[in-house]
Amino acid sequence: MPAKKTGTPKKSKEQAEEKGKTRLRVRTERDPNVDPFFNEMQEISAKGFFPNMEVDNPDERPTLPTNTIITTRSNRYVVIKKLGAGGFGDVYEVTRERDNGLLAMKTEYDVEDDTLQRLKREVLVYEVINMAKRQNPRSADHILHMVDKGHNQFFKYIIMPYTGKSLDYIKDNVLKSEFAPHTAIQIACQTHLALKNLHELGYIHRDVKPDNFVVGRFEHRNVIFIMDFGMSTKYEKTTSNLPKESRYKFIGTPKYAARATHQGRVVNRKEDMESWYYMVIELFGTDYLPWGDIEDLDKMFFLKECFFAGKYDAVVYCETAVPKDLITIRKLIDEISGAQRPNYEEHEKVLEKLVKDFKIDYYAPFEWADVLAKHFLNKEQKEMENREKEVQRRMATMRRSRESFLCFRNYGSMIPLVFVKYLYYQLIPVFDVSRLYWAN
């Protein structure tokens, strides 16, 4: 007789593929309200590519409920709450189950057009960043990294560190005023280094703006990180390889977009630095960008040309506004041609001079440190007060239900409620009669 085969049976190709996929499931035992979301997503997914749902409209997209579990090959993450919405996905606050670490998850729903799949592009950039950090941690000090990634039957996602707020948020909601000049210089130094680090990894950002720079937390609270690489791409190092026209009609945020973007030309490192320069000027004051309130792209381009030609120097660069030394950086950026490398070293010399002139301690806490702490303390206090009110409301409801239960279940409706309250408040704490009636 042939020997009986032993060992585990060979898995089919379908089983192997299913095992390789990450999973999404919900804790119905902890939050029974998750079923509607799961059923809705199943119906949408069955139709393929969301034909009846505008995935680029946040109001049309379903929101992941609290306690949804995201399972990757190595970790499990629990959704806490939604933090914000993007073009084709959302950002959630999540915790890692093994250590309760607080993280952020960025999602993107599947779409038919590959050019709109920004998260796929972002993952490629993050993989390069993570590799660089493993080889030399100091090579990307000011670039946010990726913790984990995955996909399920509904969407793709990446897990990132949970950072502080963006520069835009801090200015508008925490300080509620313009940055002090020394703070603007601090930010300029760190954001310049972040952009330089990204370029050294072979990528350009293509959407440089205050909203894409965030402040770290805890030991990194004095560090500014660049993030959101959904528009990033590798840049050409030789001018001859640069395409004459861009495949995009317009890319980036108009207010900070470089002049080449308005002209439909391909952007490179020069355009990143130009966008950074606009952002730096605005750090000193919102009104210092002449096109700040203009929406017409043609007028905006004309004003940017005038700005680089020096026609606004008398208004923008003065003792009470933007330091005149920054004109040197503007001229250096304007001199860059084609795929030429920006002169980061000369930019840094100008910034270092400003640090000395303003007597700035580079490692000192930012001006918003105390204000930000109070801002979140007040927010947490309000949340705690709301939770306490909810607890008191539930306890009052429970107390009334128990009084009614004792009155009508055990003693009859003829017993005065005053006597029932006496039983509840005097006898129950002593004899723990409650266990006999409503335990479990």
N, C-alpha and C positions, 0 to 999 in steps of 0.2 A: 504493500500500500504506500502511496506517496505520502511524504511527511506533511503534516498539517502546518499551514502557514501561520506564523505567530506575528505579533506586533500590531501596531495601529493601522487601520485601513487607510489607503491612499485617498487624499482629499481631492475632490473635483476642482476644476478650474474656477467654477462659479463660487465654491466655498472659499477658496483662497482669496478671490477678489473681494468677497464680502467681508472676510476677516481683515483685509488690508484697509478697508474703509473705516473712517471714524464714524461714531454713532451719535445720535441725538435722541435723548429720551427725557421724560419728565417724571417728576416725583408726584404721582397722583396722591400718595399717602400723606404728603406734606402740603400740597396745594391742589385741591380738586378742581380749580378753575383753569387748569392747563389744557384740559381736553378740547375745548373749543378751538384753541390755537392749533393743536396737533391735527384735528380733523380738517380745519381750514387749509392747512399747509398740505395735507395729503391730497385734498381735492385739487388744489392749484398745481401741485407737482405732477399729478396724473395727466394733466392737460399739456404739460411740457412748456418750458420757457415762458410761463406766466402770461398767456395770451390776453387774459382779461384783467391783468393787474399792471399798473404803471410802476415798475420797480424803481424808477428814478424820482418818484413822488413819495416822500416819507409818509404822507397821509394814507396812501394806498397799501403800504407794506404792513403785514402783521408784526406785532411786537412780541418778542420772547417773554413769557411770563416769568415771574420770580420762581426760583428753585428748578428751572430747567437745567438738566445736566448735559454738558458737552463732554463727550468722551473721545480722547485722542489715543494714539498708540501707547503713550507713556503716562498720561495724566487724565484726571477728571476735574472739570470746572463747573461750578454752580453759579448760575446767573443771579445777580442781586437786583440790579435795576438798569434801566436804559439811561445812558448819559447824554446821547445826542444822535443826530441823524446826518448821514452824508448823501452823496449823489445816488449810489445804488445799494446802500446798506446802512447799518446803524452801528453805534458804539455802545457797549454794555460794560457795566462794572461786574466783575466775576471774582470768585475766590477759588483757589486751588485746594482740593479736598485734603491732600496729604499734609499740608502745613498751614491751611487757612490764609495763604498769602493773597494779598489784594492785587488784582491785575485788571487789565482792560482788554476787551475782545472787540475786534473790528470785523464786521460781517459784510458780505457782498453776495447778493442773489444772482443766480445765473441769468445771463442774457445771450441772445443769439449773436450779437455783434462782438467779435473778439476785441475790437479796438476800445470797447467800453469796459472791458474787464480790467479795471485798475488794480484790484487786489492781487491778481496774478503777476502783474508787473512789479508791484510793491514787494511781494515775496522774494522775487529774484534779487532785488536790491538789498533786502534785509539779509539774505543768505550771504551776500558778499560782505556786508557789514559785520555779521556774526563771525565769519571766517577771519576777517581782519582783526577783530577784537580778541579772538583766540590766539592769533600769532603775536599781536602787540596791542595790549589793552589801551595804550596811550594814543594809538593811531586814530581812534574814533571816540574820543572823550565826550564830544558834544553831539554825538549822533545816537538817537534812540535805537535800541536793538529789538530783536524779535525773540520771544520766549518759547512760543510753540505755534503750530499751524495745523490746519486740517480742513476737511470738507465732509459734508454729509449729503443726504438726498435733497436738501433744501438750499443750502448756501455754502460758500467758502468762508473761512475766517482765519484770522491771525490773533495770537495772544501777545500782548505787549506789557511792559511795566506800567503800573498805574502812576502817572505823573501828576504834577501840579497843574495850575491853570496856564493858559496861553498868555502871551504878552498883550494881546488885544483885550482879553477878559480882565486882566489885572488893571489895565489902564482905565477901562470903562466902568468896571463894577467894583473894584477894590479901592484904588486910589481916587477914582472919579475926578481926575485932573491930569494935567500933562506930567510927563516924567521930569524929574529934576535934571539939569545938564550933566551932572556927574553920573546919574543913573543911565542916561542915554549913551554916554561914552562906555560905561561898563557893558551895556547890552551890545553896543556896536562891536566891541572887542571879541566877545564870546560868539556872537552870530557870524562874524567874519571867519573865526577859526573853524566853526562848524561847517561853513560852506567850503572852506579850503580843504578840510578833511574829506568831505564828500567828493570833491573834485579829484583828490588824490587817489580815491578808490575807483576812478574811471567813470563817474556818473555826474550828471547835472540834475538839478532839482526841477526847474522850469515853472515853479509856482512859489517863489520866495515872497513871504509876507508875514506880518506879525502873528497871524493866527496859526502859522505852522512852526512856531517856536514856543516851546513850553518850558516851565521851570520844574526842576526835579523836586523830590520830597526827601525828608529826613536828612541823611548825610549829603545828599545832592541838592539841597535847597538853594545853594548859591550857584548852581550850574544850569545853564540854558541849553536845551537840546533841540536839534532840528528833527522834524518828523514829517509824516505824510508824503510818501514817495510814489503815490499813484500816477504822477505825471513824469516821474524821473526816467531817464534813458541814458545809455552810453553816449559819450560825445566823441566827435571826430577830432583827431590830433593833427591832421593835415588839412589845410584849406582846400586843396585840390579835390578832396573826397567829400566836401560839403555839398549837399544838394542845393540847387539854386532856389527852390521853393519848398515851403513846408507842406506836409500833407494835411495839416490842420488849418482851418480858416482862422482860428484864434486859439491860443493856448495860454492858460494862466489867468490871473486876476487883473482886469484892465487897469486898475489904479496903479499897480506896481509892475505891470508888464513893460518889457523893454521896447525900444522903438522898432527893433527888427520884427517883433511880433506883430505890430501894427502894419508893417509892410509885407507880411506874409512870408518872411524869410525864415530859414531854419535857425533856431537858437543854439548857442553854445555857451562856453564858460563866461564869455563877456556879458551875455544877456543876464545870466544869474547874478553877476556882480552889479550890473546896472539896476536890477530889481532890488538887490540888497541896499544899494545906495539910496534909492527912493525911500525905502523903509527907514533907514537911519535918519534921513532928513526929517521924516515925520515923527521920529522919536522925540525930537526937540520941540515939536509943536505941530499940531494937526493942520494949521493954516499955512505952513511953509511949502506945501506942494501946491502950485498954482492951479492944478487940475483936480484938486481933491474932491470938489463937489460937482464936477462935470461928468456927464454920462455919454456924451457924443464922442465916439472913438476918434473921429477925424480931428476934432478940436483938441482932444487929449493929446494926440500925436504931435500936433502943431506946438502946443505948450511945452511938451517934453523936448522938442527940438530947440525951442527958445531957451529953455532951462539949461540945456547943455551948451548953448552958445553964449551963456553968461549974461543974458538980458535981465535976469532976476537977482543977480548977485547983490545989488545994493539993498534989496529988500530982505533977502533970505540970510545972507551972511553978514552979521553985525555982532556987536558985543552982547546985546541982549537976546540974540537968537542963536543961529547955528555958527559954530566956530569956523573962521575963515580957512583954517588949515585943511578942512575937508574939501576945499576946492581942488587941492592937489590930487586927491583920490579921484575926484570926478574927471579931471584931465587925463589921469592915467588910464581910467576905464575907457574913455572916449578914444584913446590912441590905439586900443587893441583892435586888430584887424583879423577877420576870418576866424581860424581855429587857434590863433595865438594864445599862449598861456598868459593869464593875468599876472601882473607883478605883485603877488601877495606880500612879498617882503617889504616893498616900498609902502604899501598900504599899512602894514604893521608898524613901520617907523612913524608914520603920521599919527596913528592911534596911540602909540607909546608916548609920543610927545604930548598929546592931549591928556593922557593919564598923569604925566608929571606936572603939566601946567595947572591942572585942576586939583592936584594933590589927592588923587584917588587911591584908596587902598583896594587893590584888585580883589582881595579875599574878604573884604568887609561885606556884611549882609546887605541885601538890597533894601532900598528905602521902604518897600512894601511889606517887609518881613513881619513887623509888629501889627500893621493894619490887616494883613492877610490872616494872621492868627486870630485877631478879634473878629474878623469877618466870618471865619468858619466856626469860631466859638459861639457867636450869636446864632448862626445857622443850626448848630448842634443843639443849643439850648432850646430853640424853637421846636425842633424835632422832638426833644425830650419832653417838653411841655405838652405837645400834642399827643405823645404816647401816654403820658400820665393821665391826661384827660380821657383818652380812650379806655385805659385800664379802669379808671374810676367809673366811667359810664357802664362798662361791662360788669363791674362788681355790683353796682346799684341794680342793674337788671337781674343779676343772679340772686341778689338778696331778696328782691321782690318776688321772684319765682319760687324761691325756697319758702318764703313766708306763706305764699298762697298754697304751696304744696302741703305744708304742715297743717294749715287751717282746714282745707277742704278734703284732704286725703285721710287724715288721721283723727281729726277732732270734730269734723262736721262744721257746717256753715254757721251754726248758732253761736260758736265761741267767739267772743269779741277779738278783734284784731290786736288790741292792746295786749291781751294776755298771750297771744301768739308771739308777738314781738318780745315779750318777757321771756317766753320759752326759748326763743331763738338766741337772744343775746346773753341770757344767764345760764341756761341748762346746757345748750349745745357746746359752748367752749369748755365746760367741765366734763360732761359725759361723752362728748363727741358723737351725739346721736345722729349727726349728719351721715355718718358712714352707713347707717342702717337703711337709708332711703335713697340717696342719690350717688353713692359711690359707683365708679365706673360708668 
